């Protein structure tokens, strides 16, 4: 629908191949990129006009003699296009001024900003009018020169038959290996002059091969779209038949979706947004990109016309209102198409052919694999199914296809899933989408993306994840789930990360596309829409203000598609099962400012103190070094904490730092309930801490105190005297292992811990360590530990500070941290938080008893 992001747009861009695959699939050379520019061509043309001699008689033209009149006519066409572009620029400025006027009337923007924009628009308008006048003067001068000039006269080597032969021969406009025009004064070739007319075709007007230019460009105007008069109308393009050397002619017509017109829809990657080619549309020129130009040449037939729907040509891309209307019916457009053509671009090697062969073999093998080797297929097993070895070029070709830019573009997701019938076209090769989907599904289930040890598995895994979204995205789903599952797809316009999913969500009424609003307002509107339709605040789990909230980033409560939320938030995990506002529903109030969210809830508590973020994105032992500081916070607030947690302080602390997400089912041999798992986890943390810092030989005093404190806590409150380690063989008790380490005072003697490391941590690595690592990394990453004024422990956003407020918002699974503002009305939304003991509806029970009163809050 719209241009692709930098780095993925070029259909010729391909992932690197191994030497083995390169040998099996050699690539053809790329054509040289044109260097001629329209500006340079105009300068060269002027110099050529000054160099030629007028003649009374018409010269005899040979095969390489372009006429000055023809060139001037082409330039006139170019200038006419420039005038049209400049005029449209003026219309755009006028529209912007009108929008600003409406904004000013509604009071939705600061008057100073509006005044500045108006001043800028006035300046641009003056420059546009001056440019228009200059262009018209150049055009007038060129027309006058055309009337006075004569054809370029070249030196004739022969008269008679040779001259007649050259005159009757078709014009060769490439000017290769021919005598260049001479300087009229010095009788020397004109340096720097290039009369190769392919140059003028490259920037804007290439309709095909060089020989097509004079036929295509001369005397043709620029195509202008007529507005669509009804919401159910669309334009269809008729690709007229022709040979390879013919111009591309594609008249457009309008049709009503209610009439069920017959057409094929093209799904493709836009590529470079520069419209470097043109087609002849209703006797006018319509600009197209390189990707569409290649696709049309590949799809054109020699004897039969073809009716197509292509977003780039069938939608007026400079009309945001038409764009929005067509986007709204995008799923209907692709579902009503007779065939959706999935154009992958050129095949520069033999990769498409190899892929097609493998897809055919996989189709026959699907469902016949042995379950015993399904996850780790061996080459011998593959051979039994008639498949090539896992390291063969065929498998690499399939992976190569999956990694093409086609599968990264978010618009393609809807285009493929809506299609009743789809066909992959890759170069000259065609593959049924159903057959390819079967092959790709087999590859996903059998992990064949890990076939090469030398290649990183991350990129193929991500590509296969994207592909699995294609394969299993047939049913409508909630908006929030759609946004999460498509987070790895890309779009140039951030608004399209939402608009491209319209028609795939099951909430009603649907989100309406609007390209007249900013991306910030669009995300705010989307967030509000999802809250209202779902009656809950789950989408607030994707709001993120960073480590330091900046006022220019407000509002903070909107959905943000950032790397910080590439995984499902822990607060939405069913294993955690948070229900802080149990049995309540979100109730929003309308307001005049889209940046403000008005929602009701309860003021619960105030933050008394905070620690440093528990850990970073990856697990490292720096978080263990922060545990003593965290325990110091607990000791200093022991009286407050004991009122709420009593003798269970240790268990509550560990449960807090993992946000209550530890489940005893993940550790079945570590006790029958949650409490036993927490005990073992404390022991693990203490012992792992001791061993890690013992490696350094000397432990700093600040850490020595923390280690002793942690060990004492573990000995007194957690690890029971005679509780053995869970395992297949008898082992020393947990208490004895730690007690021995403390009694020996071997904080500086690493060798004494070898036995503990071998016997204890081999077990933890085998059974439990990865679980705790994953849980803690997910819940503790970039979050702070804090204690409230009422003596409760929690973890919250990294930007939170003392005096921030903890609130319950109706319809939210978790609690939230807000900050009162002095210069803005309302509160800054900092993010969600976990407060141990208040996440299962306890506050709502007190609210029903009259211990809390609800109120509306203005969130920014």
C-alpha positions in Angstrom: 0.0 0.0 0.0 2.7 2.4 0.9 6.5 2.7 0.6 8.7 0.3 2.5 11.2 1.2 5.3 14.8 1.8 4.4 16.9 -1.3 4.2 14.1 -3.7 3.1 12.5 -1.9 0.1 14.8 -3.0 -2.7 13.4 -6.2 -4.3 16.9 -7.0 -5.5 18.3 -6.9 -2.0 19.0 -10.5 -0.9 20.5 -12.1 2.2 24.1 -13.3 1.9 24.5 -16.9 0.6 27.0 -19.5 1.6 29.7 -20.4 -1.0 28.0 -23.7 -1.6 24.8 -22.0 -2.6 26.5 -19.5 -4.7 28.2 -22.2 -6.6 24.9 -24.0 -7.1 23.0 -20.8 -8.1 25.2 -18.3 -9.9 23.8 -14.7 -10.2 23.6 -12.7 -13.2 25.2 -9.3 -13.3 23.2 -6.2 -12.3 22.5 -3.6 -15.0 24.4 -0.4 -14.5 22.4 2.3 -12.8 21.6 5.3 -15.0 23.5 8.5 -14.1 21.9 11.0 -16.4 19.7 13.5 -14.6 17.0 15.8 -16.1 18.9 18.8 -14.9 22.0 17.8 -16.7 20.1 16.8 -19.8 18.6 20.3 -20.0 22.1 21.9 -19.8 23.4 19.5 -22.5 20.5 20.3 -24.7 21.2 24.0 -24.5 24.8 23.5 -25.5 23.8 21.2 -28.4 21.4 23.9 -29.7 24.2 26.4 -29.6 26.5 24.1 -31.5 24.4 23.1 -34.5 24.3 25.0 -37.8 21.0 25.9 -39.4 20.3 24.5 -42.8 17.9 25.4 -45.5 17.2 21.9 -46.5 16.1 19.0 -44.3 19.1 16.8 -43.5 19.2 13.1 -44.2 19.0 11.3 -40.9 21.1 8.3 -40.1 20.3 5.8 -37.5 21.8 7.8 -34.7 20.6 11.3 -35.5 18.1 12.6 -32.9 16.4 15.8 -34.0 16.6 19.0 -32.0 12.9 19.5 -32.5 12.1 16.1 -31.0 14.4 16.8 -28.0 12.8 20.2 -27.5 9.3 18.6 -27.6 10.5 16.1 -25.0 11.8 19.0 -22.8 8.5 20.8 -23.2 6.7 17.7 -21.9 9.1 17.6 -18.9 8.5 21.3 -18.2 4.8 20.8 -18.4 5.1 18.1 -15.8 7.2 20.4 -13.6 4.5 23.1 -13.9 1.9 20.5 -12.9 4.0 19.4 -9.9 4.5 23.0 -8.7 0.8 23.7 -9.1 0.0 20.7 -6.9 2.5 21.9 -4.4 0.6 25.1 -4.2 -2.7 23.2 -3.7 -1.0 21.3 -0.9 0.1 24.5 0.8 -3.5 25.9 0.5 -4.9 22.7 2.1 -2.4 23.0 5.0 -3.3 26.6 5.6 -7.0 25.6 5.7 -6.2 22.8 8.2 -4.3 25.2 10.4 -7.2 27.6 10.3 -9.6 24.9 11.5 -7.2 23.9 14.2 -7.0 27.5 15.3 -10.8 27.8 15.4 -11.1 24.7 17.6 -8.3 25.8 19.9 -6.5 22.5 19.6 -3.0 23.8 19.1 -0.8 26.6 20.6 -1.4 29.9 18.8 2.3 30.5 18.5 2.9 27.2 16.7 0.0 27.9 14.3 1.4 31.4 13.6 4.8 29.9 12.9 3.4 27.3 10.5 1.4 30.0 8.7 4.5 32.1 8.3 6.4 29.1 6.9 3.5 28.3 4.5 3.5 31.9 3.3 7.2 31.8 2.6 6.9 28.5 0.8 4.0 29.8 -1.2 6.1 32.8 -2.3 8.9 30.5 -3.4 6.5 28.2 -5.2 5.0 31.1 -7.2 8.5 32.4 -8.1 9.5 28.9 -9.2 6.4 28.5 -11.2 7.1 31.8 -13.0 10.6 30.8 -13.8 9.5 27.5 -15.2 7.0 29.1 -17.4 9.6 31.5 -18.7 12.0 28.7 -19.5 9.2 26.8 -21.3 8.3 29.9 -23.3 11.9 30.4 -24.3 12.2 26.8 -25.3 9.1 26.9 -27.5 10.5 30.0 -29.2 13.8 28.3 -29.8 12.0 25.3 -31.2 10.2 27.4 -33.8 13.5 29.0 -34.9 15.8 26.0 -34.9 16.3 23.3 -37.4 17.3 19.7 -37.1 20.8 18.8 -36.1 22.9 18.4 -39.2 25.5 15.6 -39.1 28.3 15.2 -41.6 27.3 13.0 -44.4 29.8 10.4 -45.5 27.9 9.1 -48.5 25.1 10.1 -50.8 22.7 7.9 -52.6 22.1 4.4 -51.4 23.9 4.5 -48.0 22.1 7.7 -47.1 18.7 6.3 -48.2 19.4 3.2 -46.2 20.1 5.2 -43.1 17.0 7.4 -43.5 14.8 4.3 -43.8 16.4 2.5 -40.9 14.7 2.7 -37.5 16.1 5.4 -35.2 18.9 4.2 -32.8 18.6 6.5 -29.9 21.4 4.9 -27.9 24.1 6.9 -29.8 26.7 4.1 -29.2 30.0 4.1 -31.0 28.9 7.0 -33.2 30.6 10.4 -34.0 29.6 12.9 -31.4 28.3 16.4 -32.4 31.1 19.0 -33.0 31.7 22.3 -31.3 30.7 24.9 -33.9 33.7 27.1 -33.1 36.5 24.7 -32.4 35.3 21.8 -34.6 36.0 19.4 -31.6 33.7 16.9 -30.0 31.5 18.6 -27.4 32.9 17.3 -24.0 30.4 16.4 -21.4 27.4 16.3 -23.9 25.4 13.1 -23.8 22.5 12.9 -26.3 21.6 9.4 -25.2 17.9 9.8 -24.9 17.8 6.9 -22.4 18.9 9.5 -19.9 15.7 11.5 -20.0 13.7 8.4 -19.4 15.4 7.4 -16.2 14.3 10.1 -13.7 10.6 10.2 -14.3 9.3 9.0 -17.6 10.6 5.6 -18.6 7.8 3.7 -20.2 9.9 0.8 -21.4 12.8 0.3 -23.7 14.9 3.3 -25.1 13.1 3.0 -28.5 9.8 3.8 -26.8 10.7 7.2 -25.5 9.6 9.5 -28.3 6.4 7.6 -28.8 5.6 7.6 -25.0 6.7 11.1 -23.8 6.1 13.5 -26.7 2.9 15.5 -26.4 1.5 13.5 -23.5 0.2 15.1 -20.4 0.5 13.9 -16.8 -2.3 11.7 -15.7 -4.7 13.3 -13.2 -7.0 11.2 -11.0 -10.7 11.8 -11.0 -12.2 11.6 -7.5 -14.1 8.5 -6.6 -17.7 9.5 -6.2 -18.8 6.6 -3.9 -17.2 4.8 -1.0 -17.6 1.3 -2.6 -15.8 2.4 -5.8 -12.3 1.3 -6.8 -10.1 1.7 -9.9 -9.0 -1.2 -12.0 -6.1 -1.2 -14.4 -6.2 -3.0 -17.7 -2.8 -4.2 -18.7 -3.0 -4.3 -22.5 -1.2 -7.1 -24.4 2.2 -6.3 -26.0 5.7 -7.6 -26.7 8.7 -6.9 -24.6 9.8 -3.8 -26.6 6.3 -2.2 -26.5 5.3 0.6 -24.3 3.2 -0.3 -21.2 -0.3 0.8 -21.8 -2.7 0.5 -18.9 -6.0 2.4 -19.0 -7.8 2.9 -15.7 -11.5 2.5 -15.1 -13.7 2.7 -12.0 -15.9 -0.2 -10.8 -18.2 -0.8 -7.9 -17.5 -3.6 -5.3 -21.2 -4.3 -5.2 -21.0 -5.4 -8.9 -18.2 -8.0 -8.1 -15.9 -7.1 -10.9 -13.4 -9.6 -12.1 -9.7 -8.7 -11.5 -6.4 -10.0 -10.1 -4.8 -8.2 -7.2 -1.0 -7.6 -6.9 0.8 -8.1 -3.6 4.4 -6.8 -3.7 7.1 -4.7 -2.0 7.0 -1.1 -3.1 10.7 -0.8 -3.2 12.2 2.6 -3.8 9.4 5.1 -3.5 10.9 7.1 -6.4 8.7 6.8 -9.5 11.4 6.3 -12.0 9.2 4.9 -14.7 5.9 5.7 -16.3 3.0 3.9 -18.1 0.6 5.3 -20.7 -2.7 5.6 -19.0 -5.6 7.0 -21.0 -3.1 8.8 -23.3 -1.4 10.4 -20.3 1.7 9.5 -18.3 1.3 7.9 -14.9 4.5 7.5 -12.8 5.3 4.1 -11.3 8.2 2.7 -9.2 10.8 0.3 -10.4 9.1 -2.6 -8.6 5.8 -2.1 -10.4 7.4 -1.6 -13.7 9.2 -4.9 -13.5 6.1 -6.7 -12.3 3.9 -5.3 -15.2 6.5 -6.4 -17.7 6.6 -9.9 -16.2 2.8 -10.2 -16.0 1.9 -8.7 -19.4 0.7 -11.2 -22.0 1.2 -11.0 -25.7 -2.4 -11.7 -26.9 -4.7 -11.1 -24.0 -5.4 -8.1 -21.8 -5.3 -8.5 -18.0 -7.3 -6.6 -15.4 -5.4 -5.8 -12.2 -5.7 -4.0 -9.0 -2.4 -2.4 -7.9 -2.5 0.0 -4.9 0.2 2.2 -6.3 -1.7 3.0 -9.5 -5.3 2.4 -8.5 -5.2 4.7 -5.4 -4.4 8.4 -5.7 -1.4 8.4 -3.4 -1.5 12.2 -2.9 -5.1 12.2 -1.6 -5.1 11.2 2.1 -8.9 11.0 2.2 -9.0 8.6 -0.7 -6.2 6.6 0.8 -8.2 6.2 4.0 -11.3 5.1 2.2 -9.5 2.5 0.2 -7.6 1.2 3.2 -10.9 0.7 5.0 -12.0 -1.7 2.2 -8.6 -3.3 1.6 -9.5 -6.7 3.0 -12.6 -6.8 0.7 -10.5 -5.8 -2.3 -8.1 -8.8 -1.8 -10.8 -11.3 -0.8 -12.9 -10.5 -3.9 -10.0 -10.9 -6.3 -10.0 -13.9 -8.6 -6.3 -14.4 -7.8 -3.8 -12.6 -5.6 -0.4 -12.5 -7.3 2.4 -12.5 -4.7 5.2 -10.8 -6.7 8.6 -11.5 -5.0 10.7 -9.6 -7.6 13.4 -10.8 -9.9 15.3 -14.1 -9.3 18.9 -13.1 -9.9 20.1 -16.7 -9.7 18.5 -20.1 -9.7 17.0 -19.8 -6.2 13.4 -19.8 -7.4 13.8 -23.0 -9.4 15.5 -24.7 -6.5 12.7 -23.6 -4.1 10.0 -24.8 -6.4 11.6 -28.3 -6.7 11.9 -28.5 -2.9 8.3 -27.3 -2.3 7.1 -30.1 -4.6 9.0 -32.7 -2.6 7.9 -31.3 0.7 4.3 -31.5 -0.4 4.6 -35.2 -0.9 6.5 -35.7 2.3 4.2 -33.7 4.6 2.5 -36.0 7.1 4.8 -39.0 6.5 7.6 -38.0 8.9 8.5 -40.2 11.9 7.5 -38.5 15.2 10.8 -39.8 16.8 12.9 -37.5 14.7 10.4 -34.7 14.0 12.3 -32.1 16.0 15.8 -33.1 15.0 15.6 -34.7 11.5 18.7 -36.5 10.3 19.9 -36.5 6.7 19.1 -40.3 6.5 15.6 -39.6 7.6 15.2 -36.9 5.0 16.5 -39.2 2.4 13.8 -41.8 3.3 11.2 -39.1 2.5 12.8 -38.2 -0.8 14.2 -34.9 0.5 17.7 -33.4 0.1 20.2 -33.2 2.9 19.6 -30.4 5.4 22.8 -28.5 4.3 21.9 -28.7 0.6 21.3 -25.6 -1.7 17.6 -26.5 -1.9 17.0 -25.9 1.8 19.1 -22.7 1.7 17.0 -21.5 -1.3 13.8 -22.0 0.8 15.3 -20.1 3.7 16.4 -17.4 1.2 12.8 -17.0 0.1 11.5 -16.8 3.6 14.0 -14.0 4.3 12.9 -11.9 1.3 11.6 -8.4 2.1 8.2 -9.6 1.0 7.6 -11.3 4.3 8.5 -8.3 6.4 6.0 -5.8 5.1 2.9 -5.5 7.3 0.5 -4.8 4.5 1.2 -8.1 2.9 -0.1 -9.9 6.0 -3.7 -8.9 5.2 -3.2 -9.2 1.5 -2.2 -12.9 1.8 -4.6 -14.0 4.5 -7.6 -12.4 2.7 -6.9 -14.2 -0.6 -9.1 -17.1 -1.7 -6.4 -18.1 -4.1 -2.8 -16.9 -4.2 0.1 -17.5 -6.5 3.8 -16.8 -5.8 5.6 -15.3 -8.8 9.3 -15.1 -8.4 11.1 -14.2 -11.6 9.9 -16.7 -14.2 8.9 -19.3 -11.6 5.4 -19.7 -10.2 4.5 -21.6 -7.0 1.1 -22.2 -5.5 0.8 -20.4 -2.1 -0.9 -23.5 -0.6 2.0 -25.7 -1.6 4.5 -23.2 -0.3 2.6 -22.9 3.0 2.6 -26.6 3.4 6.4 -26.7 2.8 7.0 -23.8 5.1 4.9 -25.4 7.9 6.9 -28.6 7.6 10.1 -26.5 7.9 8.7 -24.8 11.0 7.7 -28.0 12.7 11.0 -29.7 11.9 13.3 -26.8 12.7 15.1 -27.0 9.4 16.0 -23.4 9.7 18.8 -24.6 12.0 20.4 -26.8 9.4 23.6 -24.8 9.0 25.8 -24.5 12.1 27.7 -21.5 10.6 24.6 -19.4 10.3 23.0 -17.5 13.1 19.6 -19.0 13.9 18.1 -15.7 15.1 17.2 -14.3 11.7 15.6 -17.5 10.3 13.7 -18.0 13.5 12.3 -14.5 13.3 11.4 -15.1 9.6 9.7 -18.3 10.4 7.8 -16.6 13.2 6.6 -14.0 10.7 5.7 -16.8 8.3 3.7 -18.7 10.9 1.7 -15.5 11.4 0.7 -15.7 7.8 -0.2 -19.4 8.1 -2.4 -19.1 11.2 -4.0 -15.7 10.8 -7.2 -16.6 9.1 -9.5 -15.9 12.0 -10.3 -12.5 13.3 -8.7 -11.8 16.7 -8.7 -9.0 19.3 -6.8 -5.8 18.4 -4.3 -6.1 21.2 -3.4 -9.7 20.1 -3.0 -8.5 16.5 -0.7 -5.7 17.5 1.5 -8.0 19.6 1.7 -10.8 16.9 2.6 -8.4 14.2 5.2 -6.4 16.1 8.1 -7.7 13.9 6.5 -6.5 10.7 7.6 -3.2 9.2 6.1 -0.1 7.7 7.5 3.2 6.5 4.5 5.1 7.9 4.1 4.2 11.6 0.3 4.7 11.2 0.2 1.7 8.9 1.2 -0.6 11.7 -2.4 -0.2 12.8 -4.2 0.6 9.5 -2.8 -2.4 7.8 -4.7 -4.6 10.3 -8.1 -3.1 9.7 -10.4 -5.9 8.7 -8.5 -8.6 10.7 -9.8 -7.5 14.1 -13.0 -8.8 15.6 -13.9 -5.7 17.7 -16.7 -3.5 16.5 -17.0 -0.8 15.4 -13.7 -0.9 13.5 -10.9 1.6 13.7 -11.1 4.2 10.9 -8.1 5.0 8.9 -7.2 8.7 8.9 -4.0 10.1 7.2 -4.8 13.7 8.2 -3.8 13.1 11.8 -0.3 12.7 13.2 1.1 9.3 14.3 0.9 10.4 17.9 -2.7 11.2 17.7 -3.4 8.0 15.7 -1.8 5.8 18.5 -3.7 7.7 21.1 -6.9 7.2 19.2 -6.1 3.5 18.8 -5.3 3.0 22.4 -8.6 4.6 23.5 -10.5 2.6 20.9 -9.1 -0.7 22.3 -9.9 0.3 25.8 -13.5 1.2 25.0 -14.1 -2.0 22.9 -12.5 -4.4 25.4 -13.7 -2.6 28.6 -10.2 -3.2 30.1 -6.8 -1.5 30.3 -4.6 -4.4 29.1 -3.1 -2.2 26.4 -1.5 0.0 29.1 1.0 -2.8 29.5 2.5 -1.6 26.2 2.8 2.0 27.3 6.4 3.0 28.1 7.9 6.3 29.1 11.5 5.1 29.4 14.0 5.6 32.2 13.4 9.4 32.3 9.9 10.8 31.4 10.2 13.8 29.2 7.3 16.2 28.8 7.7 16.5 25.1 6.9 12.8 24.8 3.5 13.1 26.4 1.1 11.4 26.4 2.7 8.4 28.1 -0.4 6.2 28.3 -0.5 5.4 24.5 0.5 2.1 23.0 4.1 2.2 21.9 5.5 -0.2 19.4 9.0 -0.3 20.9 11.8 -2.8 21.4 11.0 -2.6 25.1 7.9 -4.7 24.5 8.9 -7.3 22.0 7.5 -10.0 24.3 4.1 -10.4 25.9 4.1 -8.3 29.1 4.3 -10.4 32.3 1.2 -8.7 33.7 -0.9 -10.3 30.9 0.5 -13.8 31.4 -2.2 -16.3 32.5 0.4 -18.0 34.7 0.7 -14.8 36.8 -3.1 -14.3 36.9 -3.2 -10.7 38.1 -6.6 -9.3 39.0 -6.0 -6.1 40.9 -9.2 -4.5 39.8 -11.2 -7.7 39.9 -14.9 -7.5 38.7 -14.5 -3.9 37.4 -14.7 -2.4 33.9 -13.0 0.5 32.3 -15.1 3.7 32.1 -13.6 6.5 30.0 -14.8 10.1 29.8 -14.6 12.1 26.6 -12.4 15.2 26.6 -11.4 18.0 24.3 -7.7 17.1 24.3 -6.7 13.8 22.6 -3.5 13.8 24.7 -5.5 13.3 28.0 -7.1 10.0 29.1 -9.8 10.5 31.6 -10.3 7.2 33.6 -11.7 6.4 37.0 -10.0 4.5 39.8 -8.7 4.6 43.4 -5.7 6.2 45.1 -4.0 3.3 46.9 -0.6 4.3 48.3 2.5 6.5 48.0 6.0 5.4 47.2 8.3 5.8 50.2 11.7 4.7 48.6 13.0 3.0 45.5 16.2 1.0 44.7 18.1 0.7 41.4 16.7 -1.3 38.5 16.9 -5.0 39.3 18.6 -6.1 36.1 19.2 -5.1 32.5 18.0 -6.8 29.4 20.3 -9.8 29.9 20.9 -11.7 33.1 24.2 -11.0 34.7 25.5 -11.1 38.2 25.1 -7.3 38.7 21.6 -8.0 39.9 23.0 -10.2 42.7 25.2 -7.3 43.8 22.1 -5.2 44.2 20.3 -7.6 46.5 22.2 -6.5 49.6 21.0 -2.9 48.9 17.5 -4.2 48.5 17.7 -6.1 51.8 19.0 -2.9 53.4 15.8 -1.2 52.3 13.8 -4.1 53.8 15.7 -3.9 57.1 15.3 -0.1 57.4 11.5 -0.5 56.8 11.2 -3.8 58.8 8.6 -2.5 61.2 6.3 -1.4 58.3 6.8 -4.6 56.3 6.2 -6.9 59.2 2.8 -5.4 59.7 1.8 -6.7 56.2 4.0 -9.8 55.7 5.1 -11.0 59.2 7.3 -14.1 59.3 6.8 -14.6 55.5 9.0 -11.6 54.7 11.5 -13.7 52.8 9.0 -15.5 50.7 7.1 -12.2 50.0 10.4 -10.5 48.9 11.3 -13.3 46.4 7.7 -13.4 45.1 7.8 -9.6 44.6 11.1 -9.5 42.6 9.6 -12.1 40.2 6.1 -10.4 40.3 4.4 -13.5 41.6 5.1 -15.4 38.4 6.9 -18.4 39.9 4.8 -21.6 39.6 5.6 -24.7 41.5 4.5 -26.7 38.5 7.6 -25.6 36.7 9.7 -27.2 39.5 7.9 -30.4 40.5 10.7 -31.9 42.5 11.2 -28.9 44.7 8.3 -29.3 47.0 4.6 -29.6 46.7 3.7 -25.9 47.0 4.8 -22.4 46.1 6.4 -21.8 49.5 8.9 -24.7 49.1 10.0 -23.4 45.7 10.6 -19.9 47.2 12.7 -21.5 49.9 14.9 -23.3 47.4 15.2 -20.2 45.3 16.5 -18.1 48.2 19.1 -20.8 48.9 20.0 -20.8 45.2 20.5 -17.0 45.1 22.6 -17.0 48.3 24.9 -19.9 47.2 25.2 -18.7 43.7 26.1 -15.2 45.0 28.8 -16.7 47.3 30.4 -18.8 44.5 30.4 -16.0 42.0 32.2 -13.5 44.2 34.5 -16.2 45.6 36.0 -16.5 42.1 37.5 -13.0 42.5 39.6 -14.2 45.4 38.8 -11.2 47.6 35.3 -9.9 48.2 34.7 -6.2 48.9 33.5 -5.4 52.4 30.2 -3.9 51.1 29.5 -7.3 49.5 30.8 -9.3 52.4 28.2 -7.9 54.7 25.5 -8.6 52.1 26.6 -12.2 51.7 26.5 -12.8 55.4 23.1 -11.2 55.8 21.7 -13.2 52.9 23.1 -16.5 54.3 21.8 -15.8 57.7 18.4 -15.0 56.3 18.4 -18.2 54.3 19.5 -20.3 57.2 17.0 -18.9 59.6 14.0 -18.4 57.5 14.2 -20.6 54.4 16.3 -23.7 54.1 15.2 -26.2 56.6 17.8 -28.1 58.7 17.3 -31.6 57.2 15.8 -30.7 53.8 17.9 -32.5 51.1 18.4 -31.3 47.6 15.9 -32.8 45.2 17.7 -35.3 42.9 18.2 -38.9 42.0 21.1 -39.5 44.5 21.4 -38.6 48.2 23.2 -35.3 48.7 24.2 -33.1 51.7 21.4 -30.9 53.0 21.0 -27.4 51.7 21.6 -25.9 55.1 24.9 -27.9 55.6 26.2 -26.8 52.2 25.7 -23.1 53.0 26.7 -23.5 56.6 30.0 -25.1 55.6 30.8 -22.3 53.2 30.2 -19.7 56.0 32.1 -21.6 58.7 35.2 -22.1 56.5 35.2 -18.3 55.8 36.3 -19.3 52.3 35.1 -16.1 50.6 38.7 -15.8 49.2 39.3 -19.5 48.5 37.5 -20.6 45.3 38.7 -24.2 45.4 36.6 -25.0 48.5 33.4 -24.4 46.4 34.3 -26.8 43.6 32.3 -29.6 45.1 29.3 -27.4 45.8 29.4 -26.1 42.3 29.6 -29.6 40.8 26.9 -31.1 43.0 24.5 -28.2 43.5 24.6 -26.0 40.4 24.8 -28.9 37.9 21.4 -29.7 39.3 20.1 -26.1 39.2 21.3 -25.7 35.6 19.6 -29.0 34.8 16.3 -28.5 36.5 15.5 -25.0 37.6 18.1 -22.3 36.8 16.8 -21.6 33.3 13.3 -21.2 34.6 14.3 -18.7 37.3 16.5 -16.9 34.8 13.7 -16.5 32.4 11.2 -15.4 35.0 13.5 -12.9 36.6 14.7 -11.5 33.3 11.2 -10.9 32.1 9.8 -9.4 35.3 12.8 -7.6 36.7 14.3 -6.2 33.6 14.5 -2.4 33.8 12.2 -2.3 36.9 12.8 -0.9 40.3 12.1 -2.4 43.7 10.2 -0.1 46.0 8.5 0.1 49.4 5.3 2.2 50.0 4.4 4.4 52.9 2.0 1.7 54.1 4.7 -0.9 54.2 4.3 -2.9 51.1 6.9 -4.2 48.6 6.6 -3.9 44.8 8.4 -3.5 41.5 7.6 -0.8 39.0 8.9 1.3 36.1 12.5 2.5 36.0 11.5 6.1 36.1 9.5 6.0 39.3 10.7 7.9 42.4 9.8 8.5 46.0 6.5 10.5 46.4 5.1 8.9 43.2 1.6 7.5 43.7 0.2 4.0 43.3 -3.3 3.8 41.8 -5.8 1.2 40.9 -7.6 2.0 37.6 -10.9 0.2 37.0 -10.4 -2.5 34.3 -6.7 -2.9 34.9 -5.1 -6.2 35.9 -2.2 -4.5 37.7 -1.7 -1.4 39.7 -0.2 1.8 38.1 2.3 4.4 39.1 1.3 8.0 38.5 3.1 11.3 39.1 1.3 14.6 39.9 2.3 17.5 37.7 2.6 21.1 38.6 2.6 22.7 35.1 0.1 20.3 33.5 -3.4 19.4 34.7 -3.6 15.8 35.9 -1.0 13.1 36.3 1.8 11.6 34.3 1.3 7.9 33.5 4.6 6.2 34.4 3.6 2.6 34.0 2.3 -0.6 35.6 3.6 -2.0 38.9 3.3 -5.1 41.1 2.6 -4.6 44.8 2.7 -7.9 46.8 -0.5 -8.6 48.5 -2.7 -6.2 46.4 -2.8 -8.0 43.1 -5.8 -10.4 43.6 -8.7 -8.0 44.2 -7.9 -7.0 47.8 -8.3 -3.3 47.1 -11.6 -3.8 45.3 -12.9 -5.7 48.4 -11.9 -2.7 50.6 -13.6 -0.4 48.0 -16.8 -2.3 48.3 -16.6 -1.9 52.1 -16.4 1.9 51.7 -12.7 2.1 52.6 -11.8 3.8 49.3 -13.7 6.4 47.1 -13.4 6.4 43.4 -12.6 9.5 41.3 -11.6 10.3 37.7 -8.0 11.0 36.8 -6.6 13.0 33.9 -3.6 10.9 32.6 -1.0 12.4 30.3 
